[in-house]
């Protein structure tokens, strides 16, 4: 291995900010913050989600957003309603023409 090209691999504490759970593991990630964990001081990396708060591991589902991206777009621009209204209008006109 070449010298001075690899990042330093050291013990780091990851803090899940949503549950305040700490994990001590080894990583190459850099951090300016430090924290005392089990009597020693380690670099601190804050994460928003981890196995302590992820719905797959906890078994609890969080519904942050009930409508998907497509539904939001359709609602914002009335896209779905225009298409549905046009389709209904066409079928009504076809029925009138067929009855004539």
N, C-alpha and C positions, 0 to 999 in steps of 0.2 A: 504494500500500500504506500502511496505517496504521502509524504508528510505535509501538514498544514493545509490540506484541501478539504478535509472532512469536518463537519460541524461537531461540536462537543456533545456527547451523549451523557446525560446526567439525570439525577432524580429530580422530578418536578411534581408539584402538587397542582392538580386540576380542581377547580371549584365550580360546581354547578350552581349558577346564580339563582335558579328558580327554586331549588330545594336546599341550598346551602350545604350540599354533600361534598366532601373532599375525597379525592383519590390520589394516592401517592404512586407514581409510576415513573418509568424512565422515558425520556424524550429528548429530541434535539431542538425543540421549540425554544425561542429566546423570550425572555420577559424581564422587565425592569422592576416589577413588583416582587416582594418576597413575603413569606408567611412562616410562622413558627408552627411546626407540626410534629407532635410526639417528641418535643424537646430539642429539635433541630430546625434550622432555618433553611427553607427551600425556595426556589423561584415559584411564583404563583401565576397560573394561567386560568383566566375566567372563561367558562363556556356557558352558553345559554341552555343547552340540552345535553343530557348524558343518559346512561342506562338507569339512573335514579329517577329521571323525570320523563323519559320517552314512553309514550303510550304502549308500544309493543312490549316493553319489558315490565311496565307497571300493571298492565291490564286495564288501565283506566283511559278511556277515550276522552280527549278534549276537542270540542267542536269550536275551533277558533273562527272558522268561516263556513257558514252554512251553504252559501251559493258559490259555485265554481266560477272559473274565469269566463267560460263561455256564457253562462247565465248572466253574469254581471255585464258583459258586453252587450248581450241582447237586450237587457233591461235598460241600459244606458242609452242605446240608440234605437230602441223600439224595433229591433231587427226581427225578432221572432213574431211579433204581433203583425207587422206588415206582411210577412210571408203568409201567415195564417189567414189574415183578412183577404189577401189577394186570392188565395186558394178557394176560400168560401165564395167569393164573388164570382169566380170562374165557374164553379160547380152550379151555382144558382142560375147563371146565364145559360149554361149548357142544358139545364133542365127545362128552362123556358123555351129554348130553341127546339128541343126535342118534343115538347108538348104542342108546339105550333103546327 
